[in-house]
Amino acid sequence: MAVNGGLPLRDVKKNPWPAWPVWDQNEEKALLEVLHSGVWSYNGPKEMEFDHMFAEFSGVKYAVSAANGTVTLQLALEALGIGYGDEVIIPGLTWQATAASVVDVNAVPILVDVLEDTWCIDPEEVEKAITPRTKAIIPVHLYGSFADMDAIMAIARKYNLYVIEDCAHKHGGEWKGEKAGSIGNIGSFSFQLSKHLTAGEGGILTTNNKELADKLDALRNCGRRPEEEVAEEVDKGAGHYNDEGNFIQSGNYRITEFQAAVLIEGLKRLPEQNKKRDKNAMYLNALLKNIPGVDPIKRDKRESREAYFNFNFRYKKEEFKNLPVEKFRKALAAELGIDVEASYEPLNNCSLYVPLTKPFRYRINEKHWKAINPSRFELPVCERIFREESVCTHHKILLGGKEDMEQIVSAIQKIYDNAEELM
Ligand SMILES: Cc1ncc(COP(=O)(O)O)c(C=O)c1O
């Protein structure tokens, strides 16, 4: 076994995995264009072009880009008027930003458990968590699975709640023909380096509601009103917007033209890449079914277009002679020369979600302080996934060929056959 000093199945020096991020001379050209133009930021032509492209790609009327996928969540909450005294229901298994954005607007994140087969928020748990203070649900389409949007939207309608889709992992996915980010009131996307559309950092918001789009646009731009609206009023003699045009308090969450330039080129490639990842993941999942103790993540039949993020599966140690999942992950990483990780840490005990370390910001009163303590939530399914079952790999492996998928399966089979040696 490679982890014990033996020969790995893959020699990554001779046979490297596909590189991430993907770029070519188109990005180089576009970046130089921005450089020479001198328009490096602030509602520039690349930003406007990308917003239009992304709105069309996501099947929505409006898309508003911003600095990253954390502030997009915060701006979405603010645009919906969510703040102190409100509760927002989120899954316990997600990146810390989903919760951090809620505490940052002084609302209370209510952590609920996820479904064991998709790792996405459990609609039954959502309904149980609703109180008179609940204002919104943030389903996360985690690792490329789709949250059950039929159930979530039905609950939202029944209790009159907003839905913000956290689509940081789901650019281009479709639920019954509707694009991720077009189903709830607002969709939030990240373009951080690990994401399958990236400019290193960046984010975007999607919506079909003009009023919300205008608010989001103002919120990412120091509270300034949309330029067309201002221009019309200036024409009517209302004066310049910099002085009296601000209509909402906010900060600077803008994206740069360099990011937008890279995103435009990346978005042109994304549909093909999504197709390739999907085809490879389906092939891989079909092969993995033959190995006991490896359960593919469920692909919901209502997902009409898949957009894989990481390639993950569920591990059952009983089938691997009780080999702990940590040892399995290390062995797989050594055979294939890739990183193999656990899922995100459940947010009730997560080293990066620690709101009680900021009393000067969040200790508004004792009731609020207690309410935002993440450890008050019980998340048994999230904990089991994190501690015992999750095996997560980078999406770049899904850009390989058929033989690469077969090699991944061979590596898992090798561990299965030699589990005793690894104990
Ligand atoms: C589910 C989820 N939501 C939000 C974010 C935040 O995005 P960003 O890193 O662009 O701030 C991430 C990033 O990893 C994420 O995975």
PDBQT file of the ligand as one rigid body, heavy atoms in Angstrom, charges set to zero:
ROOT
HETATM    1  C1  LIG A 501     -21.544  26.694   0.904  1.00  0.00    +0.000 C 
HETATM    2  C2  LIG A 501     -20.735  27.942   0.850  1.00  0.00    +0.000 A 
HETATM    3  N1  LIG A 501     -21.328  29.121   1.064  1.00  0.00    +0.000 NA
HETATM    4  C3  LIG A 501     -20.639  30.271   1.019  1.00  0.00    +0.000 A 
HETATM    5  C4  LIG A 501     -19.294  30.290   0.776  1.00  0.00    +0.000 A 
HETATM    6  C5  LIG A 501     -18.551  31.583   0.824  1.00  0.00    +0.000 C 
HETATM    7  O1  LIG A 501     -17.924  31.920  -0.344  1.00  0.00    +0.000 OA
HETATM    8  P1  LIG A 501     -16.580  32.808  -0.377  1.00  0.00    +0.000 P 
HETATM    9  O2  LIG A 501     -15.451  31.907  -0.020  1.00  0.00    +0.000 OA
HETATM   10  O3  LIG A 501     -16.527  33.274  -1.793  1.00  0.00    +0.000 OA
HETATM   11  O4  LIG A 501     -16.753  33.919   0.570  1.00  0.00    +0.000 OA
HETATM   12  C6  LIG A 501     -18.621  29.088   0.516  1.00  0.00    +0.000 A 
HETATM   13  C7  LIG A 501     -17.178  29.090   0.224  1.00  0.00    +0.000 C 
HETATM   14  O5  LIG A 501     -16.470  28.144   0.405  1.00  0.00    +0.000 OA
HETATM   15  C8  LIG A 501     -19.360  27.881   0.575  1.00  0.00    +0.000 A 
HETATM   16  O6  LIG A 501     -18.748  26.708   0.371  1.00  0.00    +0.000 OA
ENDROOT
TORSDOF 0
